[in-house]
Amino acid sequence: MEERKFVKLKKDEFEIKEFVKAHLGKGRISRLDIEYTPVGEKVVISTSKPGLIIGRGGERITMLTETLRKKFKFENPHIEIKEITSPYLDAQTVAEEIAMNIEKSGPLRFKLIAYKMLQQIMNAGAKGVELKISGRLPSERARTWRFTKGYLKKVGDSAKVVDKAQVVAETKVGSVGISVSILHPDAKIHDQIDYAKLGMKEANVQNGKV
């Protein structure tokens, strides 16, 4: 019985998250979390565009609060906005922006869009990034293009600190899948070798300093 309640709760949460994303607009929400407290429901929206989410005088938040209360039977919903200060280090935000650019500019410019985004992510301080774009882009057959820069660990404990996101762009030639993986500047990588320090240590050993 408890398992059924848990499954229903997660299903309801998924529907709420999809509704809120559609209601506020594509590319405006990176993450949405729902916390249940004794005094009501706390909805935390992570976004790089808080002004667009809040609206003039908080009107969009007020409308969304009423919708959550009436449509989804929330007793006392409270919406909290969490601003993303480094949008190019947030995988979901990056994936959404790539999708919107492909939908706006057309799939033939996907390489230009990807390379430009790679540089912006690295300029923001990322240690590494991987972008994957899949679909029928310049050819009749669907295939996947991979764009990488910097260092990115895919297996082991270090892979757990990689921020990942997947979205779909809808174009005239069909759906385009977009996958983004970003290794943040403050991510600790235990198995990465600092060759510069290693070289200095070997030199000191040879000179009898260690």
N, C-alpha and C positions, 0 to 999 in steps of 0.2 A: 504493500500500500504506500509506504514511504517512498519507494522507488518510483511509483507512478506519479506521485506528487512532485517529485524532483524533476522528472522528465517533462511534466506539464509546465512546471515553473520555467525551465530552460527554454521550452518552446515558446512560451509567452514572452520571455525576455528577448528572444530572437525577433519575434514579430514586432515588439516595441522598438527595438533598435533599428530595424529596417524601416519602420514607419517614420521614426524621428529623422533618419538620414534623408528619406525622400521628402519629408516635410520641410527640412531646412535647406535642402539643395545639395547637389553632388559637389564633392570636393571641399566641403566646409567642415566635415567632422572626421577626425582621425580615430577617435575611440569614444565609446559610450559605455559607462558602467552603472549598474543599478545596485544600490545598497538599501537593505530593509532594516529600519530602525524602529524602536518602540514608539516614536512620535510621527512616523510616516516613511515615505519612500524618497531616497536621495538619488537623483540622477546626475551623474558627473559627465559633462561633455568636454572632451579634449579637442581643441581647435586652434588653428593658427590665425583664424579670422573671427575673434570674439565680437567685434562690432556688428558683423553681418548676422551673427547668431542671436545677439541680444535685441537688435532692432532699435529704432528710434524710441527713446523713453522706455525701453524694455518691453515694447509691445509684442515682439515675437515670443519672448519668454513667457509672457502672460498668456498668450494664445496657446502655446504648447502645454503649459501647466493645466489649463482648462481641458484641453484635449485628453491629456493623460488621465485626468480625473473622470471624465465622462466616458471616453471610448474604452479605456483600459481599467477602469474601476479603481484607480489609485485613491486611497483615502486622503492623504495629505502630501502630495508631491512637492518636492523642493529641488529646483534645478540649480546646479553649480557649474560655472564655466571655468575650465582650466586652460589657460593660454599656453600654446606651444611656442616657445620663444625662438626655436631653431627649426623651422619647418623643413629645411633640406636635410635634417638628420632624423626625420620621422618618416619611416617607410610607407605608412598608409597615406600620408599627405603627398609624398613624392609620387606614389603609384596613381593616386587620383589626378594629380596634375598632368602626368604623362598621358593618362587616358583622355582627359579633356582636350589636351593639345592635339592628340591624334584624331579625335572626333571633329575638332575644329579645322585643323589644317589638312586633314586627309592622311591616309595610311602611307602614301608614297614618301612622306617626309619623316618617317619614323626614325631613321638613322640620325638625322640632324637633331631631332628632339632628344634622342637617347644620349648622344655625345654631349650635347649642351647640358643635360641634366647631370651626367657623370661629373662634369667639371664643377658644376654648382655644388654638388654634394661634397666633393673633395675640398673645395674652397671653404666650405662650412666647417671643415676640420675632421671629417670622417677618416678612419684608418683604412677603410676599404669599402667597395660597393660592387654589387652585381645586379644588372638589369637583364631580364629576359622578356622578349616580346615575341608572342606566338600567334600565327594566323596566316591567312591568305593576304599577304601585303603586296609585294610587287609581282607575285607569281600566282599561278592557278593552284598550285599545291601548297597546302599548309606546312609551315616549318617554323623553327624557333631560332631567333637571333639572340646572341649573348654578348653583353657589353660589360667589361670589368675594368676596375682601376683600384690600385692599392692592394692591401692584404685582407683576405677574407677566409676565415676558417669554416669549413663545412662539417667537420666531424669532431667528436671529442667534447670536452667540457667548454672549450672556447666557443664552440658553435652555438652554445646556449645563450650567449650574450648578443648574438646577431639579431637585429630588428628586422622582421620580415612582414611583407604584405602582398596580397594578390587582388587585382581588380580586373574588370572586363570593360573594354571600350567597344561601343557599337558603331560600325562604319557601314558604308554602302556595300562594301565587298564582303561583309560578315563580321563576326565577333573577333576581337583581338585580345588575347590574354596578356596581362602585364604582371610580372613578378619582380619584387624589389627586395634586396637584402643589403643592410647597411651595418657596418661595424663602427660603433660610436667612438669618439675621441677618448673617452674615459674608460673604455672597455679594457679590462685586464686580461692579457693573453699569456697564460703560463707556459705555453709551449713554443712561443716565438723566440727565435734566436736573434740577439742584437749583435750582428757581425762586427760592427764598429768597436764595441766594447770588448768583444772576444779577441779581435786583432790587437787591441791595446794591451790586453792581459797577456797574450802570447809574447808580445814584444818585451814586456816588463820581465817575463820569466827568462827570456833569452838574455836580457841585460843584467839578470841577477837581482832585480828590484823586488821580486816577490818570493 
